Amino acid sequence: MSEKPAQPDHDRPYWTVAQIAERWQCSEKKIRRLIKKGELIAHRFGNQLRIAEADRRSYERLHRED
């Protein structure tokens, strides 16, 4: 089974919890904890959480290790 190539960030206005977890190589539970603590902003669409591209970039910028 081949992996799908990652889409450029500008083509993805919202990320799922699973997509963020895969990108950051952590569990979905960790992403949900960050959202619950208010460290990562998420938007609810019906019963699904989505993270805006701008919020993902902001979090990564603030928490990057140089």
Summary of the structure (lengths in Angstrom):
residues: 66
radius of gyration: 12.1
end to end distance: 34.7
largest distance: 37.4
contacts: 136
relative contact order: 0.19
helix: 47%
strand: 17%
